[in-house]
Amino acid sequence: MTKTELVTRVAGEAGLPKKTADSVLKAFVAAIHQSLKGKDGQIRIPDLGTFLVAQRKARKGVNPQTKKKIKIPASKVPRFRAAKALREAAKQAV
């Protein structure tokens, strides 16, 4: 599903104009970004899941072109843990 298809579906189900649905989707994504940047670093949405920031440890890797060993620094990465309702919906997908 593309963003346009999602906006169309949300607009239809909520009885909103597409422009309003697009604004709501943009605000939703911005709220997730701000929450991950914040002190808590996570946002939980019932029946969808939890967006959070995870810490990756530093590790050793290999450059595939040169085959040289390299050090990969520690970093923070976004993670998503699906809620039980979302996992169940995925199991029933055709």
mmCIF file of the C-alpha atoms, coordinates in Angstrom:
data_MODEL
# 
_entry.id   MODEL 
# 
loop_
_atom_site.group_PDB 
_atom_site.id 
_atom_site.type_symbol 
_atom_site.label_atom_id 
_atom_site.label_alt_id 
_atom_site.label_comp_id 
_atom_site.label_asym_id 
_atom_site.label_entity_id 
_atom_site.label_seq_id 
_atom_site.pdbx_PDB_ins_code 
_atom_site.Cartn_x 
_atom_site.Cartn_y 
_atom_site.Cartn_z 
_atom_site.occupancy 
_atom_site.B_iso_or_equiv 
_atom_site.pdbx_formal_charge 
_atom_site.auth_seq_id 
_atom_site.auth_comp_id 
_atom_site.auth_asym_id 
_atom_site.auth_atom_id 
_atom_site.pdbx_PDB_model_num 
ATOM 1  C CA . MET A 1 1  ? 0.000   0.000   0.000  1.00 0.00 ? 1  MET A CA 1 
ATOM 2  C CA . THR A 1 2  ? 1.337   3.433   -0.907 1.00 0.00 ? 2  THR A CA 1 
ATOM 3  C CA . LYS A 1 3  ? 0.906   6.653   1.030  1.00 0.00 ? 3  LYS A CA 1 
ATOM 4  C CA . THR A 1 4  ? -1.717  7.823   -1.470 1.00 0.00 ? 4  THR A CA 1 
ATOM 5  C CA . GLU A 1 5  ? -3.690  4.600   -1.039 1.00 0.00 ? 5  GLU A CA 1 
ATOM 6  C CA . LEU A 1 6  ? -3.454  4.908   2.746  1.00 0.00 ? 6  LEU A CA 1 
ATOM 7  C CA . VAL A 1 7  ? -4.668  8.523   2.667  1.00 0.00 ? 7  VAL A CA 1 
ATOM 8  C CA . THR A 1 8  ? -7.575  7.517   0.414  1.00 0.00 ? 8  THR A CA 1 
ATOM 9  C CA . ARG A 1 9  ? -8.571  4.652   2.720  1.00 0.00 ? 9  ARG A CA 1 
ATOM 10 C CA . VAL A 1 10 ? -8.324  6.782   5.889  1.00 0.00 ? 10 VAL A CA 1 
ATOM 11 C CA . ALA A 1 11 ? -10.320 9.572   4.239  1.00 0.00 ? 11 ALA A CA 1 
ATOM 12 C CA . GLY A 1 12 ? -13.034 7.110   3.185  1.00 0.00 ? 12 GLY A CA 1 
ATOM 13 C CA . GLU A 1 13 ? -13.321 5.336   6.543  1.00 0.00 ? 13 GLU A CA 1 
ATOM 14 C CA . ALA A 1 14 ? -13.223 8.536   8.616  1.00 0.00 ? 14 ALA A CA 1 
ATOM 15 C CA . GLY A 1 15 ? -15.436 10.550  6.276  1.00 0.00 ? 15 GLY A CA 1 
ATOM 16 C CA . LEU A 1 16 ? -12.758 13.214  5.809  1.00 0.00 ? 16 LEU A CA 1 
ATOM 17 C CA . PRO A 1 17 ? -11.496 15.045  2.741  1.00 0.00 ? 17 PRO A CA 1 
ATOM 18 C CA . LYS A 1 18 ? -8.240  13.589  1.379  1.00 0.00 ? 18 LYS A CA 1 
ATOM 19 C CA . LYS A 1 19 ? -6.382  16.804  2.192  1.00 0.00 ? 19 LYS A CA 1 
ATOM 20 C CA . THR A 1 20 ? -7.360  16.520  5.856  1.00 0.00 ? 20 THR A CA 1 
ATOM 21 C CA . ALA A 1 21 ? -6.468  12.817  5.978  1.00 0.00 ? 21 ALA A CA 1 
ATOM 22 C CA . ASP A 1 22 ? -3.059  13.629  4.462  1.00 0.00 ? 22 ASP A CA 1 
ATOM 23 C CA . SER A 1 23 ? -2.499  16.297  7.140  1.00 0.00 ? 23 SER A CA 1 
ATOM 24 C CA . VAL A 1 24 ? -3.469  13.840  9.869  1.00 0.00 ? 24 VAL A CA 1 
ATOM 25 C CA . LEU A 1 25 ? -1.041  11.229  8.525  1.00 0.00 ? 25 LEU A CA 1 
ATOM 26 C CA . LYS A 1 26 ? 1.781   13.792  8.378  1.00 0.00 ? 26 LYS A CA 1 
ATOM 27 C CA . ALA A 1 27 ? 1.023   14.903  11.952 1.00 0.00 ? 27 ALA A CA 1 
ATOM 28 C CA . PHE A 1 28 ? 0.983   11.259  13.108 1.00 0.00 ? 28 PHE A CA 1 
ATOM 29 C CA . VAL A 1 29 ? 4.404   10.574  11.578 1.00 0.00 ? 29 VAL A CA 1 
ATOM 30 C CA . ALA A 1 30 ? 5.795   13.835  13.019 1.00 0.00 ? 30 ALA A CA 1 
ATOM 31 C CA . ALA A 1 31 ? 4.504   12.866  16.483 1.00 0.00 ? 31 ALA A CA 1 
ATOM 32 C CA . ILE A 1 32 ? 6.306   9.515   16.253 1.00 0.00 ? 32 ILE A CA 1 
ATOM 33 C CA . HIS A 1 33 ? 9.537   11.261  15.219 1.00 0.00 ? 33 HIS A CA 1 
ATOM 34 C CA . GLN A 1 34 ? 9.284   13.746  18.101 1.00 0.00 ? 34 GLN A CA 1 
ATOM 35 C CA . SER A 1 35 ? 8.510   10.997  20.596 1.00 0.00 ? 35 SER A CA 1 
ATOM 36 C CA . LEU A 1 36 ? 11.557  8.967   19.532 1.00 0.00 ? 36 LEU A CA 1 
ATOM 37 C CA . LYS A 1 37 ? 13.752  12.075  19.839 1.00 0.00 ? 37 LYS A CA 1 
ATOM 38 C CA . GLY A 1 38 ? 12.365  12.811  23.300 1.00 0.00 ? 38 GLY A CA 1 
ATOM 39 C CA . LYS A 1 39 ? 13.548  11.695  26.718 1.00 0.00 ? 39 LYS A CA 1 
ATOM 40 C CA . ASP A 1 40 ? 11.366  8.575   26.828 1.00 0.00 ? 40 ASP A CA 1 
ATOM 41 C CA . GLY A 1 41 ? 12.359  7.480   23.320 1.00 0.00 ? 41 GLY A CA 1 
ATOM 42 C CA . GLN A 1 42 ? 9.248   5.451   22.612 1.00 0.00 ? 42 GLN A CA 1 
ATOM 43 C CA . ILE A 1 43 ? 5.588   5.664   21.712 1.00 0.00 ? 43 ILE A CA 1 
ATOM 44 C CA . ARG A 1 44 ? 3.028   2.903   22.307 1.00 0.00 ? 44 ARG A CA 1 
ATOM 45 C CA . ILE A 1 45 ? -0.076  2.695   20.161 1.00 0.00 ? 45 ILE A CA 1 
ATOM 46 C CA . PRO A 1 46 ? -2.618  0.093   21.316 1.00 0.00 ? 46 PRO A CA 1 
ATOM 47 C CA . ASP A 1 47 ? -3.514  -2.563  18.710 1.00 0.00 ? 47 ASP A CA 1 
ATOM 48 C CA . LEU A 1 48 ? -0.590  -1.395  16.536 1.00 0.00 ? 48 LEU A CA 1 
ATOM 49 C CA . GLY A 1 49 ? 2.617   -1.661  18.534 1.00 0.00 ? 49 GLY A CA 1 
ATOM 50 C CA . THR A 1 50 ? 5.500   0.239   20.075 1.00 0.00 ? 50 THR A CA 1 
ATOM 51 C CA . PHE A 1 51 ? 8.012   2.410   18.267 1.00 0.00 ? 51 PHE A CA 1 
ATOM 52 C CA . LEU A 1 52 ? 11.236  2.727   20.270 1.00 0.00 ? 52 LEU A CA 1 
ATOM 53 C CA . VAL A 1 53 ? 14.919  3.599   20.064 1.00 0.00 ? 53 VAL A CA 1 
ATOM 54 C CA . ALA A 1 54 ? 17.318  0.688   20.571 1.00 0.00 ? 54 ALA A CA 1 
ATOM 55 C CA . GLN A 1 55 ? 21.051  0.854   21.243 1.00 0.00 ? 55 GLN A CA 1 
ATOM 56 C CA . ARG A 1 56 ? 23.286  -1.202  18.955 1.00 0.00 ? 56 ARG A CA 1 
ATOM 57 C CA . LYS A 1 57 ? 26.656  -2.212  20.364 1.00 0.00 ? 57 LYS A CA 1 
ATOM 58 C CA . ALA A 1 58 ? 29.901  -1.517  18.524 1.00 0.00 ? 58 ALA A CA 1 
ATOM 59 C CA . ARG A 1 59 ? 31.006  -4.510  16.503 1.00 0.00 ? 59 ARG A CA 1 
ATOM 60 C CA . LYS A 1 60 ? 33.484  -5.729  13.913 1.00 0.00 ? 60 LYS A CA 1 
ATOM 61 C CA . GLY A 1 61 ? 32.529  -6.094  10.285 1.00 0.00 ? 61 GLY A CA 1 
ATOM 62 C CA . VAL A 1 62 ? 34.027  -6.721  6.852  1.00 0.00 ? 62 VAL A CA 1 
ATOM 63 C CA . ASN A 1 63 ? 33.975  -4.358  3.884  1.00 0.00 ? 63 ASN A CA 1 
ATOM 64 C CA . PRO A 1 64 ? 32.541  -6.592  1.119  1.00 0.00 ? 64 PRO A CA 1 
ATOM 65 C CA . GLN A 1 65 ? 34.500  -4.822  -1.645 1.00 0.00 ? 65 GLN A CA 1 
ATOM 66 C CA . THR A 1 66 ? 37.956  -4.824  -0.073 1.00 0.00 ? 66 THR A CA 1 
ATOM 67 C CA . LYS A 1 67 ? 37.492  -7.708  2.415  1.00 0.00 ? 67 LYS A CA 1 
ATOM 68 C CA . LYS A 1 68 ? 39.168  -5.492  5.035  1.00 0.00 ? 68 LYS A CA 1 
ATOM 69 C CA . LYS A 1 69 ? 38.030  -5.765  8.627  1.00 0.00 ? 69 LYS A CA 1 
ATOM 70 C CA . ILE A 1 70 ? 36.397  -2.608  9.948  1.00 0.00 ? 70 ILE A CA 1 
ATOM 71 C CA . LYS A 1 71 ? 35.037  -1.365  13.264 1.00 0.00 ? 71 LYS A CA 1 
ATOM 72 C CA . ILE A 1 72 ? 31.352  -0.460  13.217 1.00 0.00 ? 72 ILE A CA 1 
ATOM 73 C CA . PRO A 1 73 ? 30.615  2.112   15.941 1.00 0.00 ? 73 PRO A CA 1 
ATOM 74 C CA . ALA A 1 74 ? 27.761  1.870   18.423 1.00 0.00 ? 74 ALA A CA 1 
ATOM 75 C CA . SER A 1 75 ? 24.566  3.531   17.223 1.00 0.00 ? 75 SER A CA 1 
ATOM 76 C CA . LYS A 1 76 ? 20.935  4.142   18.031 1.00 0.00 ? 76 LYS A CA 1 
ATOM 77 C CA . VAL A 1 77 ? 18.351  2.670   15.676 1.00 0.00 ? 77 VAL A CA 1 
ATOM 78 C CA . PRO A 1 78 ? 14.549  2.769   15.467 1.00 0.00 ? 78 PRO A CA 1 
ATOM 79 C CA . ARG A 1 79 ? 12.689  -0.440  16.304 1.00 0.00 ? 79 ARG A CA 1 
ATOM 80 C CA . PHE A 1 80 ? 9.073   -1.498  16.092 1.00 0.00 ? 80 PHE A CA 1 
ATOM 81 C CA . ARG A 1 81 ? 7.444   -4.179  18.224 1.00 0.00 ? 81 ARG A CA 1 
ATOM 82 C CA . ALA A 1 82 ? 4.087   -5.272  16.856 1.00 0.00 ? 82 ALA A CA 1 
ATOM 83 C CA . ALA A 1 83 ? 1.149   -5.545  19.242 1.00 0.00 ? 83 ALA A CA 1 
ATOM 84 C CA . LYS A 1 84 ? -0.642  -8.866  19.632 1.00 0.00 ? 84 LYS A CA 1 
ATOM 85 C CA . ALA A 1 85 ? -3.652  -7.596  17.659 1.00 0.00 ? 85 ALA A CA 1 
ATOM 86 C CA . LEU A 1 86 ? -1.398  -6.674  14.712 1.00 0.00 ? 86 LEU A CA 1 
ATOM 87 C CA . ARG A 1 87 ? 0.382   -10.038 14.797 1.00 0.00 ? 87 ARG A CA 1 
ATOM 88 C CA . GLU A 1 88 ? -2.979  -11.831 14.819 1.00 0.00 ? 88 GLU A CA 1 
ATOM 89 C CA . ALA A 1 89 ? -4.198  -9.752  11.874 1.00 0.00 ? 89 ALA A CA 1 
ATOM 90 C CA . ALA A 1 90 ? -1.049  -10.655 9.926  1.00 0.00 ? 90 ALA A CA 1 
ATOM 91 C CA . LYS A 1 91 ? -1.641  -14.362 10.587 1.00 0.00 ? 91 LYS A CA 1 
ATOM 92 C CA . GLN A 1 92 ? -5.095  -14.079 9.024  1.00 0.00 ? 92 GLN A CA 1 
ATOM 93 C CA . ALA A 1 93 ? -3.813  -12.260 5.916  1.00 0.00 ? 93 ALA A CA 1 
ATOM 94 C CA . VAL A 1 94 ? -4.588  -13.925 2.619  1.00 0.00 ? 94 VAL A CA 1 
# 
